[in-house]
Amino acid sequence: MQQTAQHLFPVACQVYYPKIIPIVACKEFGVRYNYKDTMFEALSAHFSHLEKLGQEREKPLVTRPEVWKG
């Protein structure tokens, strides 16, 4: 979560991050924020997401079908 605060407020001193983080989370407004406590949890969630994406039906990669008219 500290990285998010750093990206949103790049000129803020890092001593203010603990005060910024609850504002960034926005729980009172129902904003969903994905956060993992450890690097292992984050990697595990990332690999699970990649596995799920790999199992979805393939979607066409062509974004401009007029180019492929034969």
mmCIF file of the N, C-alpha and C atoms, coordinates in Angstrom:
data_MODEL
# 
_entry.id   MODEL 
# 
loop_
_atom_site.group_PDB 
_atom_site.id 
_atom_site.type_symbol 
_atom_site.label_atom_id 
_atom_site.label_alt_id 
_atom_site.label_comp_id 
_atom_site.label_asym_id 
_atom_site.label_entity_id 
_atom_site.label_seq_id 
_atom_site.pdbx_PDB_ins_code 
_atom_site.Cartn_x 
_atom_site.Cartn_y 
_atom_site.Cartn_z 
_atom_site.occupancy 
_atom_site.B_iso_or_equiv 
_atom_site.pdbx_formal_charge 
_atom_site.auth_seq_id 
_atom_site.auth_comp_id 
_atom_site.auth_asym_id 
_atom_site.auth_atom_id 
_atom_site.pdbx_PDB_model_num 
ATOM 1   N N  . MET A 1 1  ? 0.830   -1.180  0.000   1.00 0.00 ? 1  MET A N  1 
ATOM 2   C CA . MET A 1 1  ? 0.000   0.000   0.000   1.00 0.00 ? 1  MET A CA 1 
ATOM 3   C C  . MET A 1 1  ? 0.876   1.247   0.000   1.00 0.00 ? 1  MET A C  1 
ATOM 4   N N  . GLN A 1 2  ? 2.048   1.136   0.555   1.00 0.00 ? 2  GLN A N  1 
ATOM 5   C CA . GLN A 1 2  ? 2.960   2.269   0.596   1.00 0.00 ? 2  GLN A CA 1 
ATOM 6   C C  . GLN A 1 2  ? 3.350   2.698   -0.815  1.00 0.00 ? 2  GLN A C  1 
ATOM 7   N N  . GLN A 1 3  ? 3.459   1.733   -1.718  1.00 0.00 ? 3  GLN A N  1 
ATOM 8   C CA . GLN A 1 3  ? 3.828   2.054   -3.089  1.00 0.00 ? 3  GLN A CA 1 
ATOM 9   C C  . GLN A 1 3  ? 2.744   2.903   -3.749  1.00 0.00 ? 3  GLN A C  1 
ATOM 10  N N  . THR A 1 4  ? 1.492   2.616   -3.451  1.00 0.00 ? 4  THR A N  1 
ATOM 11  C CA . THR A 1 4  ? 0.396   3.402   -4.014  1.00 0.00 ? 4  THR A CA 1 
ATOM 12  C C  . THR A 1 4  ? 0.483   4.848   -3.544  1.00 0.00 ? 4  THR A C  1 
ATOM 13  N N  . ALA A 1 5  ? 0.718   5.024   -2.255  1.00 0.00 ? 5  ALA A N  1 
ATOM 14  C CA . ALA A 1 5  ? 0.854   6.382   -1.716  1.00 0.00 ? 5  ALA A CA 1 
ATOM 15  C C  . ALA A 1 5  ? 2.027   7.103   -2.376  1.00 0.00 ? 5  ALA A C  1 
ATOM 16  N N  . GLN A 1 6  ? 3.102   6.377   -2.598  1.00 0.00 ? 6  GLN A N  1 
ATOM 17  C CA . GLN A 1 6  ? 4.281   6.973   -3.230  1.00 0.00 ? 6  GLN A CA 1 
ATOM 18  C C  . GLN A 1 6  ? 3.974   7.423   -4.652  1.00 0.00 ? 6  GLN A C  1 
ATOM 19  N N  . HIS A 1 7  ? 3.205   6.622   -5.397  1.00 0.00 ? 7  HIS A N  1 
ATOM 20  C CA . HIS A 1 7  ? 2.892   6.978   -6.771  1.00 0.00 ? 7  HIS A CA 1 
ATOM 21  C C  . HIS A 1 7  ? 1.878   8.111   -6.856  1.00 0.00 ? 7  HIS A C  1 
ATOM 22  N N  . LEU A 1 8  ? 0.928   8.130   -5.931  1.00 0.00 ? 8  LEU A N  1 
ATOM 23  C CA . LEU A 1 8  ? -0.073  9.188   -5.950  1.00 0.00 ? 8  LEU A CA 1 
ATOM 24  C C  . LEU A 1 8  ? 0.485   10.529  -5.478  1.00 0.00 ? 8  LEU A C  1 
ATOM 25  N N  . PHE A 1 9  ? 1.406   10.458  -4.526  1.00 0.00 ? 9  PHE A N  1 
ATOM 26  C CA . PHE A 1 9  ? 1.986   11.673  -3.956  1.00 0.00 ? 9  PHE A CA 1 
ATOM 27  C C  . PHE A 1 9  ? 3.513   11.580  -3.985  1.00 0.00 ? 9  PHE A C  1 
ATOM 28  N N  . PRO A 1 10 ? 4.122   11.692  -5.162  1.00 0.00 ? 10 PRO A N  1 
ATOM 29  C CA . PRO A 1 10 ? 5.567   11.467  -5.282  1.00 0.00 ? 10 PRO A CA 1 
ATOM 30  C C  . PRO A 1 10 ? 6.432   12.477  -4.536  1.00 0.00 ? 10 PRO A C  1 
ATOM 31  N N  . VAL A 1 11 ? 5.902   13.656  -4.261  1.00 0.00 ? 11 VAL A N  1 
ATOM 32  C CA . VAL A 1 11 ? 6.716   14.652  -3.565  1.00 0.00 ? 11 VAL A CA 1 
ATOM 33  C C  . VAL A 1 11 ? 6.505   14.628  -2.051  1.00 0.00 ? 11 VAL A C  1 
ATOM 34  N N  . ALA A 1 12 ? 5.590   13.800  -1.572  1.00 0.00 ? 12 ALA A N  1 
ATOM 35  C CA . ALA A 1 12 ? 5.338   13.714  -0.133  1.00 0.00 ? 12 ALA A CA 1 
ATOM 36  C C  . ALA A 1 12 ? 6.469   12.962  0.554   1.00 0.00 ? 12 ALA A C  1 
ATOM 37  N N  . CYS A 1 13 ? 6.820   13.423  1.717   1.00 0.00 ? 13 CYS A N  1 
ATOM 38  C CA . CYS A 1 13 ? 7.848   12.762  2.513   1.00 0.00 ? 13 CYS A CA 1 
ATOM 39  C C  . CYS A 1 13 ? 7.302   11.426  3.007   1.00 0.00 ? 13 CYS A C  1 
ATOM 40  N N  . GLN A 1 14 ? 8.152   10.411  3.044   1.00 0.00 ? 14 GLN A N  1 
ATOM 41  C CA . GLN A 1 14 ? 7.696   9.071   3.403   1.00 0.00 ? 14 GLN A CA 1 
ATOM 42  C C  . GLN A 1 14 ? 7.183   8.969   4.838   1.00 0.00 ? 14 GLN A C  1 
ATOM 43  N N  . VAL A 1 15 ? 7.517   9.915   5.685   1.00 0.00 ? 15 VAL A N  1 
ATOM 44  C CA . VAL A 1 15 ? 7.006   9.861   7.057   1.00 0.00 ? 15 VAL A CA 1 
ATOM 45  C C  . VAL A 1 15 ? 5.502   10.097  7.104   1.00 0.00 ? 15 VAL A C  1 
ATOM 46  N N  . TYR A 1 16 ? 4.931   10.639  6.023   1.00 0.00 ? 16 TYR A N  1 
ATOM 47  C CA . TYR A 1 16 ? 3.493   10.889  5.971   1.00 0.00 ? 16 TYR A CA 1 
ATOM 48  C C  . TYR A 1 16 ? 2.699   9.712   5.391   1.00 0.00 ? 16 TYR A C  1 
ATOM 49  N N  . TYR A 1 17 ? 3.375   8.704   4.862   1.00 0.00 ? 17 TYR A N  1 
ATOM 50  C CA . TYR A 1 17 ? 2.680   7.570   4.255   1.00 0.00 ? 17 TYR A CA 1 
ATOM 51  C C  . TYR A 1 17 ? 1.684   6.904   5.191   1.00 0.00 ? 17 TYR A C  1 
ATOM 52  N N  . PRO A 1 18 ? 2.020   6.672   6.459   1.00 0.00 ? 18 PRO A N  1 
ATOM 53  C CA . PRO A 1 18 ? 1.024   6.056   7.347   1.00 0.00 ? 18 PRO A CA 1 
ATOM 54  C C  . PRO A 1 18 ? -0.266  6.867   7.478   1.00 0.00 ? 18 PRO A C  1 
ATOM 55  N N  . LYS A 1 19 ? -0.185  8.175   7.323   1.00 0.00 ? 19 LYS A N  1 
ATOM 56  C CA . LYS A 1 19 ? -1.389  9.004   7.374   1.00 0.00 ? 19 LYS A CA 1 
ATOM 57  C C  . LYS A 1 19 ? -2.111  9.029   6.031   1.00 0.00 ? 19 LYS A C  1 
ATOM 58  N N  . ILE A 1 20 ? -1.368  8.849   4.946   1.00 0.00 ? 20 ILE A N  1 
ATOM 59  C CA . ILE A 1 20 ? -1.945  8.879   3.600   1.00 0.00 ? 20 ILE A CA 1 
ATOM 60  C C  . ILE A 1 20 ? -2.655  7.567   3.276   1.00 0.00 ? 20 ILE A C  1 
ATOM 61  N N  . ILE A 1 21 ? -2.111  6.450   3.724   1.00 0.00 ? 21 ILE A N  1 
ATOM 62  C CA . ILE A 1 21 ? -2.619  5.129   3.353   1.00 0.00 ? 21 ILE A CA 1 
ATOM 63  C C  . ILE A 1 21 ? -4.105  4.942   3.666   1.00 0.00 ? 21 ILE A C  1 
ATOM 64  N N  . PRO A 1 22 ? -4.606  5.306   4.855   1.00 0.00 ? 22 PRO A N  1 
ATOM 65  C CA . PRO A 1 22 ? -6.045  5.135   5.100   1.00 0.00 ? 22 PRO A CA 1 
ATOM 66  C C  . PRO A 1 22 ? -6.909  5.960   4.149   1.00 0.00 ? 22 PRO A C  1 
ATOM 67  N N  . ILE A 1 23 ? -6.397  7.107   3.717   1.00 0.00 ? 23 ILE A N  1 
ATOM 68  C CA . ILE A 1 23 ? -7.146  7.934   2.772   1.00 0.00 ? 23 ILE A CA 1 
ATOM 69  C C  . ILE A 1 23 ? -7.191  7.252   1.412   1.00 0.00 ? 23 ILE A C  1 
ATOM 70  N N  . VAL A 1 24 ? -6.068  6.670   1.004   1.00 0.00 ? 24 VAL A N  1 
ATOM 71  C CA . VAL A 1 24 ? -5.987  5.984   -0.292  1.00 0.00 ? 24 VAL A CA 1 
ATOM 72  C C  . VAL A 1 24 ? -6.906  4.767   -0.319  1.00 0.00 ? 24 VAL A C  1 
ATOM 73  N N  . ALA A 1 25 ? -7.009  4.052   0.795   1.00 0.00 ? 25 ALA A N  1 
ATOM 74  C CA . ALA A 1 25 ? -7.836  2.838   0.842   1.00 0.00 ? 25 ALA A CA 1 
ATOM 75  C C  . ALA A 1 25 ? -9.310  3.155   0.624   1.00 0.00 ? 25 ALA A C  1 
ATOM 76  N N  . CYS A 1 26 ? -9.804  4.298   1.083   1.00 0.00 ? 26 CYS A N  1 
ATOM 77  C CA . CYS A 1 26 ? -11.185 4.761   0.870   1.00 0.00 ? 26 CYS A CA 1 
ATOM 78  C C  . CYS A 1 26 ? -12.238 3.732   1.250   1.00 0.00 ? 26 CYS A C  1 
ATOM 79  N N  . LYS A 1 27 ? -12.058 3.016   2.321   1.00 0.00 ? 27 LYS A N  1 
ATOM 80  C CA . LYS A 1 27 ? -13.029 1.995   2.726   1.00 0.00 ? 27 LYS A CA 1 
ATOM 81  C C  . LYS A 1 27 ? -14.398 2.586   3.017   1.00 0.00 ? 27 LYS A C  1 
ATOM 82  N N  . GLU A 1 28 ? -14.437 3.807   3.527   1.00 0.00 ? 28 GLU A N  1 
ATOM 83  C CA . GLU A 1 28 ? -15.724 4.402   3.868   1.00 0.00 ? 28 GLU A CA 1 
ATOM 84  C C  . GLU A 1 28 ? -16.583 4.667   2.637   1.00 0.00 ? 28 GLU A C  1 
ATOM 85  N N  . PHE A 1 29 ? -15.971 4.737   1.449   1.00 0.00 ? 29 PHE A N  1 
ATOM 86  C CA . PHE A 1 29 ? -16.719 4.969   0.222   1.00 0.00 ? 29 PHE A CA 1 
ATOM 87  C C  . PHE A 1 29 ? -16.931 3.693   -0.584  1.00 0.00 ? 29 PHE A C  1 
ATOM 88  N N  . GLY A 1 30 ? -16.492 2.571   -0.051  1.00 0.00 ? 30 GLY A N  1 
ATOM 89  C CA . GLY A 1 30 ? -16.702 1.294   -0.728  1.00 0.00 ? 30 GLY A CA 1 
ATOM 90  C C  . GLY A 1 30 ? -15.796 1.049   -1.919  1.00 0.00 ? 30 GLY A C  1 
ATOM 91  N N  . VAL A 1 31 ? -14.694 1.764   -2.017  1.00 0.00 ? 31 VAL A N  1 
ATOM 92  C CA . VAL A 1 31 ? -13.750 1.561   -3.112  1.00 0.00 ? 31 VAL A CA 1 
ATOM 93  C C  . VAL A 1 31 ? -12.978 0.273   -2.847  1.00 0.00 ? 31 VAL A C  1 
ATOM 94  N N  . ARG A 1 32 ? -12.964 -0.613  -3.826  1.00 0.00 ? 32 ARG A N  1 
ATOM 95  C CA . ARG A 1 32 ? -12.258 -1.887  -3.668  1.00 0.00 ? 32 ARG A CA 1 
ATOM 96  C C  . ARG A 1 32 ? -10.766 -1.669  -3.890  1.00 0.00 ? 32 ARG A C  1 
ATOM 97  N N  . TYR A 1 33 ? -9.989  -2.141  -2.965  1.00 0.00 ? 33 TYR A N  1 
ATOM 98  C CA . TYR A 1 33 ? -8.541  -1.998  -3.069  1.00 0.00 ? 33 TYR A CA 1 
ATOM 99  C C  . TYR A 1 33 ? -7.919  -3.359  -2.798  1.00 0.00 ? 33 TYR A C  1 
ATOM 100 N N  . ASN A 1 34 ? -7.243  -3.916  -3.770  1.00 0.00 ? 34 ASN A N  1 
ATOM 101 C CA . ASN A 1 34 ? -6.594  -5.212  -3.602  1.00 0.00 ? 34 ASN A CA 1 
ATOM 102 C C  . ASN A 1 34 ? -5.266  -5.016  -2.898  1.00 0.00 ? 34 ASN A C  1 
ATOM 103 N N  . TYR A 1 35 ? -5.114  -5.715  -1.786  1.00 0.00 ? 35 TYR A N  1 
ATOM 104 C CA . TYR A 1 35 ? -3.905  -5.560  -0.998  1.00 0.00 ? 35 TYR A CA 1 
ATOM 105 C C  . TYR A 1 35 ? -3.531  -6.900  -0.383  1.00 0.00 ? 35 TYR A C  1 
ATOM 106 N N  . LYS A 1 36 ? -2.284  -7.247  -0.458  1.00 0.00 ? 36 LYS A N  1 
ATOM 107 C CA . LYS A 1 36 ? -1.772  -8.472  0.159   1.00 0.00 ? 36 LYS A CA 1 
ATOM 108 C C  . LYS A 1 36 ? -0.729  -8.088  1.198   1.00 0.00 ? 36 LYS A C  1 
ATOM 109 N N  . ASP A 1 37 ? -0.754  -8.776  2.341   1.00 0.00 ? 37 ASP A N  1 
ATOM 110 C CA . ASP A 1 37 ? 0.150   -8.440  3.442   1.00 0.00 ? 37 ASP A CA 1 
ATOM 111 C C  . ASP A 1 37 ? 1.606   -8.802  3.167   1.00 0.00 ? 37 ASP A C  1 
ATOM 112 N N  . THR A 1 38 ? 1.820   -9.884  2.415   1.00 0.00 ? 38 THR A N  1 
ATOM 113 C CA . THR A 1 38 ? 3.188   -10.334 2.198   1.00 0.00 ? 38 THR A CA 1 
ATOM 114 C C  . THR A 1 38 ? 3.468   -10.484 0.706   1.00 0.00 ? 38 THR A C  1 
ATOM 115 N N  . MET A 1 39 ? 4.741   -10.519 0.377   1.00 0.00 ? 39 MET A N  1 
ATOM 116 C CA . MET A 1 39 ? 5.152   -10.721 -1.012  1.00 0.00 ? 39 MET A CA 1 
ATOM 117 C C  . MET A 1 39 ? 4.695   -12.086 -1.506  1.00 0.00 ? 39 MET A C  1 
ATOM 118 N N  . PHE A 1 40 ? 4.755   -13.105 -0.640  1.00 0.00 ? 40 PHE A N  1 
ATOM 119 C CA . PHE A 1 40 ? 4.321   -14.444 -1.031  1.00 0.00 ? 40 PHE A CA 1 
ATOM 120 C C  . PHE A 1 40 ? 2.836   -14.458 -1.382  1.00 0.00 ? 40 PHE A C  1 
ATOM 121 N N  . GLU A 1 41 ? 2.007   -13.779 -0.581  1.00 0.00 ? 41 GLU A N  1 
ATOM 122 C CA . GLU A 1 41 ? 0.577   -13.709 -0.877  1.00 0.00 ? 41 GLU A CA 1 
ATOM 123 C C  . GLU A 1 41 ? 0.327   -12.980 -2.199  1.00 0.00 ? 41 GLU A C  1 
ATOM 124 N N  . ALA A 1 42 ? 1.089   -11.925 -2.441  1.00 0.00 ? 42 ALA A N  1 
ATOM 125 C CA . ALA A 1 42 ? 0.924   -11.171 -3.683  1.00 0.00 ? 42 ALA A CA 1 
ATOM 126 C C  . ALA A 1 42 ? 1.308   -12.017 -4.893  1.00 0.00 ? 42 ALA A C  1 
ATOM 127 N N  . LEU A 1 43 ? 2.427   -12.734 -4.800  1.00 0.00 ? 43 LEU A N  1 
ATOM 128 C CA . LEU A 1 43 ? 2.846   -13.597 -5.912  1.00 0.00 ? 43 LEU A CA 1 
ATOM 129 C C  . LEU A 1 43 ? 1.853   -14.723 -6.141  1.00 0.00 ? 43 LEU A C  1 
ATOM 130 N N  . SER A 1 44 ? 1.380   -15.301 -5.065  1.00 0.00 ? 44 SER A N  1 
ATOM 131 C CA . SER A 1 44 ? 0.398   -16.380 -5.180  1.00 0.00 ? 44 SER A CA 1 
ATOM 132 C C  . SER A 1 44 ? -0.874  -15.883 -5.868  1.00 0.00 ? 44 SER A C  1 
ATOM 133 N N  . ALA A 1 45 ? -1.363  -14.717 -5.460  1.00 0.00 ? 45 ALA A N  1 
ATOM 134 C CA . ALA A 1 45 ? -2.559  -14.148 -6.081  1.00 0.00 ? 45 ALA A CA 1 
ATOM 135 C C  . ALA A 1 45 ? -2.306  -13.829 -7.554  1.00 0.00 ? 45 ALA A C  1 
ATOM 136 N N  . HIS A 1 46 ? -1.121  -13.351 -7.863  1.00 0.00 ? 46 HIS A N  1 
ATOM 137 C CA . HIS A 1 46 ? -0.773  -13.021 -9.244  1.00 0.00 ? 46 HIS A CA 1 
ATOM 138 C C  . HIS A 1 46 ? -0.777  -14.278 -10.118 1.00 0.00 ? 46 HIS A C  1 
ATOM 139 N N  . PHE A 1 47 ? -0.131  -15.338 -9.633  1.00 0.00 ? 47 PHE A N  1 
ATOM 140 C CA . PHE A 1 47 ? -0.095  -16.581 -10.405 1.00 0.00 ? 47 PHE A CA 1 
ATOM 141 C C  . PHE A 1 47 ? -1.483  -17.196 -10.545 1.00 0.00 ? 47 PHE A C  1 
ATOM 142 N N  . SER A 1 48 ? -2.299  -17.103 -9.518  1.00 0.00 ? 48 SER A N  1 
ATOM 143 C CA . SER A 1 48 ? -3.675  -17.606 -9.608  1.00 0.00 ? 48 SER A CA 1 
ATOM 144 C C  . SER A 1 48 ? -4.456  -16.839 -10.664 1.00 0.00 ? 48 SER A C  1 
ATOM 145 N N  . HIS A 1 49 ? -4.249  -15.541 -10.706 1.00 0.00 ? 49 HIS A N  1 
ATOM 146 C CA . HIS A 1 49 ? -4.929  -14.714 -11.704 1.00 0.00 ? 49 HIS A CA 1 
ATOM 147 C C  . HIS A 1 49 ? -4.459  -15.075 -13.110 1.00 0.00 ? 49 HIS A C  1 
ATOM 148 N N  . LEU A 1 50 ? -3.156  -15.271 -13.286 1.00 0.00 ? 50 LEU A N  1 
ATOM 149 C CA . LEU A 1 50 ? -2.635  -15.667 -14.595 1.00 0.00 ? 50 LEU A CA 1 
ATOM 150 C C  . LEU A 1 50 ? -3.184  -17.015 -15.026 1.00 0.00 ? 50 LEU A C  1 
ATOM 151 N N  . GLU A 1 51 ? -3.299  -17.942 -14.080 1.00 0.00 ? 51 GLU A N  1 
ATOM 152 C CA . GLU A 1 51 ? -3.858  -19.259 -14.398 1.00 0.00 ? 51 GLU A CA 1 
ATOM 153 C C  . GLU A 1 51 ? -5.309  -19.125 -14.850 1.00 0.00 ? 51 GLU A C  1 
ATOM 154 N N  . LYS A 1 52 ? -6.073  -18.294 -14.165 1.00 0.00 ? 52 LYS A N  1 
ATOM 155 C CA . LYS A 1 52 ? -7.469  -18.071 -14.542 1.00 0.00 ? 52 LYS A CA 1 
ATOM 156 C C  . LYS A 1 52 ? -7.559  -17.463 -15.935 1.00 0.00 ? 52 LYS A C  1 
ATOM 157 N N  . LEU A 1 53 ? -6.715  -16.493 -16.218 1.00 0.00 ? 53 LEU A N  1 
ATOM 158 C CA . LEU A 1 53 ? -6.711  -15.876 -17.548 1.00 0.00 ? 53 LEU A CA 1 
ATOM 159 C C  . LEU A 1 53 ? -6.346  -16.879 -18.630 1.00 0.00 ? 53 LEU A C  1 
ATOM 160 N N  . GLY A 1 54 ? -5.438  -17.795 -18.308 1.00 0.00 ? 54 GLY A N  1 
ATOM 161 C CA . GLY A 1 54 ? -5.030  -18.806 -19.274 1.00 0.00 ? 54 GLY A CA 1 
ATOM 162 C C  . GLY A 1 54 ? -6.111  -19.820 -19.582 1.00 0.00 ? 54 GLY A C  1 
ATOM 163 N N  . GLN A 1 55 ? -7.099  -19.945 -18.710 1.00 0.00 ? 55 GLN A N  1 
ATOM 164 C CA . GLN A 1 55 ? -8.176  -20.912 -18.914 1.00 0.00 ? 55 GLN A CA 1 
ATOM 165 C C  . GLN A 1 55 ? -9.385  -20.310 -19.611 1.00 0.00 ? 55 GLN A C  1 
ATOM 166 N N  . GLU A 1 56 ? -9.416  -19.002 -19.756 1.00 0.00 ? 56 GLU A N  1 
ATOM 167 C CA . GLU A 1 56 ? -10.534 -18.369 -20.435 1.00 0.00 ? 56 GLU A CA 1 
ATOM 168 C C  . GLU A 1 56 ? -10.458 -18.656 -21.929 1.00 0.00 ? 56 GLU A C  1 
ATOM 169 N N  . ARG A 1 57 ? -11.610 -18.606 -22.568 1.00 0.00 ? 57 ARG A N  1 
ATOM 170 C CA . ARG A 1 57 ? -11.633 -18.807 -24.012 1.00 0.00 ? 57 ARG A CA 1 
ATOM 171 C C  . ARG A 1 57 ? -10.797 -17.750 -24.695 1.00 0.00 ? 57 ARG A C  1 
ATOM 172 N N  . GLU A 1 58 ? -10.118 -18.176 -25.716 1.00 0.00 ? 58 GLU A N  1 
ATOM 173 C CA . GLU A 1 58 ? -9.284  -17.226 -26.444 1.00 0.00 ? 58 GLU A CA 1 
ATOM 174 C C  . GLU A 1 58 ? -10.158 -16.199 -27.144 1.00 0.00 ? 58 GLU A C  1 
ATOM 175 N N  . LYS A 1 59 ? -9.724  -14.975 -27.071 1.00 0.00 ? 59 LYS A N  1 
ATOM 176 C CA . LYS A 1 59 ? -10.426 -13.890 -27.739 1.00 0.00 ? 59 LYS A CA 1 
ATOM 177 C C  . LYS A 1 59 ? -9.599  -13.477 -28.939 1.00 0.00 ? 59 LYS A C  1 
ATOM 178 N N  . PRO A 1 60 ? -10.234 -13.023 -29.991 1.00 0.00 ? 60 PRO A N  1 
ATOM 179 C CA . PRO A 1 60 ? -9.455  -12.617 -31.164 1.00 0.00 ? 60 PRO A CA 1 
ATOM 180 C C  . PRO A 1 60 ? -8.516  -11.465 -30.827 1.00 0.00 ? 60 PRO A C  1 
ATOM 181 N N  . LEU A 1 61 ? -7.315  -11.538 -31.348 1.00 0.00 ? 61 LEU A N  1 
ATOM 182 C CA . LEU A 1 61 ? -6.322  -10.517 -31.089 1.00 0.00 ? 61 LEU A CA 1 
ATOM 183 C C  . LEU A 1 61 ? -6.425  -9.342  -32.049 1.00 0.00 ? 61 LEU A C  1 
ATOM 184 N N  . VAL A 1 62 ? -7.153  -9.523  -33.134 1.00 0.00 ? 62 VAL A N  1 
ATOM 185 C CA . VAL A 1 62 ? -7.260  -8.482  -34.145 1.00 0.00 ? 62 VAL A CA 1 
ATOM 186 C C  . VAL A 1 62 ? -8.203  -7.405  -33.642 1.00 0.00 ? 62 VAL A C  1 
ATOM 187 N N  . THR A 1 63 ? -7.702  -6.204  -33.531 1.00 0.00 ? 63 THR A N  1 
ATOM 188 C CA . THR A 1 63 ? -8.542  -5.103  -33.070 1.00 0.00 ? 63 THR A CA 1 
ATOM 189 C C  . THR A 1 63 ? -9.091  -4.282  -34.231 1.00 0.00 ? 63 THR A C  1 
ATOM 190 N N  . ARG A 1 64 ? -8.480  -4.461  -35.400 1.00 0.00 ? 64 ARG A N  1 
ATOM 191 C CA . ARG A 1 64 ? -8.949  -3.763  -36.589 1.00 0.00 ? 64 ARG A CA 1 
ATOM 192 C C  . ARG A 1 64 ? -9.244  -4.784  -37.676 1.00 0.00 ? 64 ARG A C  1 
ATOM 193 N N  . PRO A 1 65 ? -10.441 -5.397  -37.663 1.00 0.00 ? 65 PRO A N  1 
ATOM 194 C CA . PRO A 1 65 ? -10.726 -6.470  -38.623 1.00 0.00 ? 65 PRO A CA 1 
ATOM 195 C C  . PRO A 1 65 ? -10.688 -6.010  -40.078 1.00 0.00 ? 65 PRO A C  1 
ATOM 196 N N  . GLU A 1 66 ? -10.871 -4.718  -40.326 1.00 0.00 ? 66 GLU A N  1 
ATOM 197 C CA . GLU A 1 66 ? -10.836 -4.263  -41.721 1.00 0.00 ? 66 GLU A CA 1 
ATOM 198 C C  . GLU A 1 66 ? -9.479  -4.469  -42.366 1.00 0.00 ? 66 GLU A C  1 
ATOM 199 N N  . VAL A 1 67 ? -8.426  -4.573  -41.554 1.00 0.00 ? 67 VAL A N  1 
ATOM 200 C CA . VAL A 1 67 ? -7.092  -4.798  -42.074 1.00 0.00 ? 67 VAL A CA 1 
ATOM 201 C C  . VAL A 1 67 ? -6.978  -6.210  -42.631 1.00 0.00 ? 67 VAL A C  1 
ATOM 202 N N  . TRP A 1 68 ? -7.729  -7.165  -42.070 1.00 0.00 ? 68 TRP A N  1 
ATOM 203 C CA . TRP A 1 68 ? -7.604  -8.563  -42.430 1.00 0.00 ? 68 TRP A CA 1 
ATOM 204 C C  . TRP A 1 68 ? -8.618  -9.029  -43.464 1.00 0.00 ? 68 TRP A C  1 
ATOM 205 N N  . LYS A 1 69 ? -9.282  -8.122  -44.132 1.00 0.00 ? 69 LYS A N  1 
ATOM 206 C CA . LYS A 1 69 ? -10.235 -8.528  -45.159 1.00 0.00 ? 69 LYS A CA 1 
ATOM 207 C C  . LYS A 1 69 ? -9.456  -9.209  -46.296 1.00 0.00 ? 69 LYS A C  1 
ATOM 208 N N  . GLY A 1 70 ? -9.923  -10.370 -46.668 1.00 0.00 ? 70 GLY A N  1 
ATOM 209 C CA . GLY A 1 70 ? -9.195  -11.123 -47.664 1.00 0.00 ? 70 GLY A CA 1 
ATOM 210 C C  . GLY A 1 70 ? -9.822  -11.136 -48.928 1.00 0.00 ? 70 GLY A C  1 
# 
